Amino acid sequence: MTDQEISKTDVEVLEERADLARTETKHSKKDLERLLRIFDMMGFTEFMQYLASPRRILFWNFVAGVAKGFGIVVGMTLVVAVLVWLLTKMVDFPLIGEYFQKILELIDSAVPGSSSL
C-alpha cells in the first residue's frame, strides 16, 4: 500500500463517519423535538414552576391535608352511625342480644342526650 492509498482510505472512513454523525444528529434532533412536545402536552413546564414555588407547594399540601381530614371525619361518622344502627337491630337476637344491649347502654352513657334504644 502506498501513502496515497492509505490517505484515500482514511478520507473515505472519515467521510463515512461524518455522514453517520449527520444522520445521528438529525435523528437526535427529531427525538429531542418529540420529547419537547410530549413534555409540553404533559404540562411539564407548569409542574416545574410549581416545584420552584415553596409557597404554592405549602398551600396545596395544606389544602390536601384539610380535604383528607374532612374525608376521614365524614367517613368515620358514617361507619360509626351504621355500626350503631346495626347494634340496635341486633339487640333482639337471642343470646348475643344481651351483649349488644350492654354495648348500646355504654354508648348512651358516653354520649349525653342520645337514646339509641
C-alpha positions in Angstrom: 0.0 0.0 0.0 1.2 3.4 -0.8 0.7 6.6 1.1 -1.9 7.8 -1.3 -4.0 4.6 -0.9 -3.8 5.0 2.9 -4.9 8.6 2.8 -7.8 7.8 0.4 -8.9 5.1 2.7 -8.6 7.4 5.7 -10.5 10.1 3.9 -13.3 7.6 2.9 -13.6 6.4 6.5 -13.7 10.0 7.8 -16.4 10.8 5.3 -18.5 7.8 6.3 -18.2 8.7 9.9 -19.2 12.3 9.1 -22.3 11.1 7.2 -23.2 8.8 10.1 -22.8 11.7 12.6 -25.0 13.9 10.4 -27.8 11.3 10.3 -27.5 10.6 14.0 -27.7 14.3 14.7 -30.9 14.6 12.5 -32.4 11.6 14.4 -31.4 13.1 17.8 -32.9 16.5 16.8 -36.2 14.8 15.8 -36.2 12.8 19.1 -35.5 15.9 21.1 -38.3 17.8 19.4 -40.7 14.9 20.0 -39.6 14.8 23.7 -40.2 18.5 24.0 -43.7 18.1 22.5 -44.5 15.3 25.0 -43.3 17.5 27.9 -45.4 20.3 26.6 -48.5 18.1 26.4 -47.9 16.8 29.9 -47.7 20.3 31.4 -44.1 19.8 32.5 -43.3 23.5 32.4 -46.2 24.3 34.8 -45.1 21.4 37.1 -41.5 22.8 37.2 -42.9 26.3 38.0 -45.0 24.6 40.8 -41.9 23.0 42.2 -40.0 26.3 42.1 -42.5 28.0 44.4 -42.4 26.8 48.1 -45.4 28.9 48.9 -47.5 27.2 46.3 -46.4 23.8 47.5 -47.2 24.6 51.1 -50.6 26.0 50.2 -51.7 23.0 48.1 -50.3 20.5 50.7 -52.3 22.3 53.3 -55.5 22.2 51.2 -54.9 18.5 50.5 -54.5 17.8 54.2 -57.7 19.6 55.1 -59.6 17.7 52.5 -58.2 14.4 53.7 -59.0 15.2 57.3 -62.6 16.2 56.3 -63.0 13.0 54.4 -61.8 10.9 57.3 -64.2 12.6 59.7 -67.2 12.2 57.4 -66.2 8.6 56.6 -65.8 7.5 60.2 -69.0 9.3 61.2 -70.9 7.2 58.6 -69.2 4.0 59.6 -69.9 4.5 63.3 -73.5 5.5 62.5 -74.1 2.3 60.5 -72.5 0.2 63.3 -74.7 1.8 66.0 -77.7 1.2 63.8 -76.8 -2.4 63.3 -76.3 -2.8 67.0 -79.8 -1.5 67.7 -81.1 -4.1 65.2 -79.2 -6.9 66.8 -80.5 -6.3 70.3 -83.4 -8.6 69.6 -81.3 -11.6 68.7 -81.3 -14.4 71.3 -78.1 -14.9 73.3 -76.0 -12.2 71.8 -78.7 -9.5 72.2 -77.8 -9.1 75.8 -74.2 -8.2 74.9 -75.3 -5.7 72.3 -77.7 -4.2 74.8 -74.8 -3.6 77.2 -72.7 -2.0 74.4 -75.7 0.3 73.5 -76.0 1.3 77.2 -72.3 2.2 77.2 -72.7 4.3 74.1 -75.8 6.0 75.5 -73.9 6.8 78.8 -70.9 8.2 76.9 -73.0 10.5 74.7 -75.3 12.6 76.8 -78.8 13.3 75.4 -78.7 10.3 72.9 -81.1 7.5 73.1 -80.4 4.8 70.5 -82.9 2.4 72.1 
